[in-house]
Amino acid sequence: MSDSNKNSKQLSNTEQDKLWGGRFSESTDAFVEAFTASINFDKRLYKHDIAGSKAHAKMLNKVGILTDNELSEIEAGLDKIISDIENDQFEWSVALEDIHMNIEARLTDKIGITGKKLHTGRSRNDQIATDIRLWLREQIDLVCGEITRLQKGLLDIAEREAATILPGFTHLQVAQPITFGHHMLAWYEMLVRDHERMQDCRKRVNIMPLGAAALAGTTYPIDRKYTAELLGFECPSNNSLDSVSDRDFAIEFISAASIIMMHLSRFSEELVLWTSAQFNFIDLPDRFCTGSSIMPQKKNPDVPELVRGKTGRVYGDLLSLLTLMKSQPLAYNKDNQEDKEPLFDTVDTLLGSLRAYADMMPHIKTKKDNMRAAAMQGFSTATDLADYLVGKDMPFRDAHEVVGKAVSYGVETEKDLSEMTLEELQQFSKVITDDVFEVLTLEGSVAARDHIGGTAPNQIRARVKDAKNSNKQLQ
């Protein structure tokens, strides 16, 4: 037998003291022990694990399973463990597998046999499900805070740039003139939906699985409603099998996060385009850009590019979790240990991306002259001319054909519609008169879209005011 195999057969004191070790006659293989351990990533749940343990202990005291003195010992011991962890005086053990066993073993070391009573009426299965929900509920609140911060920045830009004209695009071709404020409000509305999805997801996260125990509940006279109240959950879960095996809430969160990242990626694509020399619509603050090691003139929009790239990893996290759950029978399976890393990665990526955008957006600078010049290209007021002809009682399809011919003439002569003389325009329709030039200006075009949701500057200002009035956090 090799030395490594001999070592794997030897029982250390820690291995002998595994909290589930009574059934086993030999120690866990050293590789298997490391392979199956989750402590390297689930230790970030320590606050939530201890919060759940404190609430569970209070409930056990309420129903007469723990004495007042035992409850006090447990609470004091858990407080000391938090202090040790936060002061980097807690030694995490792979041999103890996970966050729960590490904390429980340390608690027993500190307070003795009373520490062994804490696990009465619960299992690691319902414990980890509770920890994740407590943690994710907190993270959703942070995500919503960052979304709100970004929304506020967009509203401020929209108000400031309510009359700044740039071309609106379809198929990345110049379509119609719009205002930059209108464009920022389009991004804002995406985030409104994102915020609503996160708040809706939070409702389903905020259900307490603790008390489901391993899968069937427990024979002890626990008070799950009391525990839920202590932990701020809306209510206890209704089925113990589902409680320990459900990860829908995590999948739903990552799905909502994927949509947010998709939106941020779309924002990023436009910012990358707008900062390019070919567009040159905006300038990003230097602190959100980097240079080139070989080309001294370069100013690269790295933050938007990186956010665009990070979107893919969140999509991957969603697919990982969906695949993880797709073939699992009820109830808990070890597969579920793989739920945390994709979830943690999604939260870290999403919060970082939102923070970068919330910090960056208020400081972008618009290059109004360049935007306006671009809006003058591509016959962006062609639809306005068609609408003008309809206003002169011409059927829309006929008006469409007339304007198409005028545009064709403009391509040949390299003239925008607004640059043509009245005589030039009248060769396509005699109903055109001097008043046509009022609608062919960029300002006239955007001002004419004066309705809810339109690009008219006064509509932009009205929407900003309404948004801020309806949410004090946006003021």
Sequence and secondary structure as in RCSB ss.txt:
>XXXX:A:sequence
MSDSNKNSKQLSNTEQDKLWGGRFSESTDAFVEAFTASINFDKRLYKHDIAGSKAHAKMLNKVGILTDNELSEIE
AGLDKIISDIENDQFEWSVALEDIHMNIEARLTDKIGITGKKLHTGRSRNDQIATDIRLWLREQIDLVCGEITRL
QKGLLDIAEREAATILPGFTHLQVAQPITFGHHMLAWYEMLVRDHERMQDCRKRVNIMPLGAAALAGTTYPIDRK
YTAELLGFECPSNNSLDSVSDRDFAIEFISAASIIMMHLSRFSEELVLWTSAQFNFIDLPDRFCTGSSIMPQKKN
PDVPELVRGKTGRVYGDLLSLLTLMKSQPLAYNKDNQEDKEPLFDTVDTLLGSLRAYADMMPHIKTKKDNMRAAA
MQGFSTATDLADYLVGKDMPFRDAHEVVGKAVSYGVETEKDLSEMTLEELQQFSKVITDDVFEVLTLEGSVAARD
HIGGTAPNQIRARVKDAKNSNKQLQ
>XXXX:A:secstr
  HHHHHHHS  HHHHT TTGGG SS   HHHHHHH  HHHHGGGHHHHHHHHHHHHHHHHHTTSS HHHHHHHH
HHHHHHHHHHHTT     GGG SHHHHHHHHHHHHHGGGGGGTTTT  HHHHHHHHHHHHHHHHHHHHHHHHHHH
HHHHHHHHHHTTT EEEEEETTEEEEEEEHHHHHHHHHHHHHHHHHHHHHHHHHHSEE TT TTTT  SS   HH
HHHHHHT SEE S HHHHHH  HHHHHHHHHHHHHHHHHHHHHHHHHHHHSTTT  EE  GGG B  SS TT  B
 HHHHHHHHHHHHHHHHHHHHHHHHTT  SS  GGGGGGHHHHHHHHHHHHHHHHHHHHHGGG EE HHHHHHHH
TSS TTHHHHHHHHHHTT  HHHHHHHHHHHHHHHHHHT  GGGS HHHHHTT TT  TTHHHHSSHHHHHHH  
STT   HHHHHHHHHHHHHH GGG 
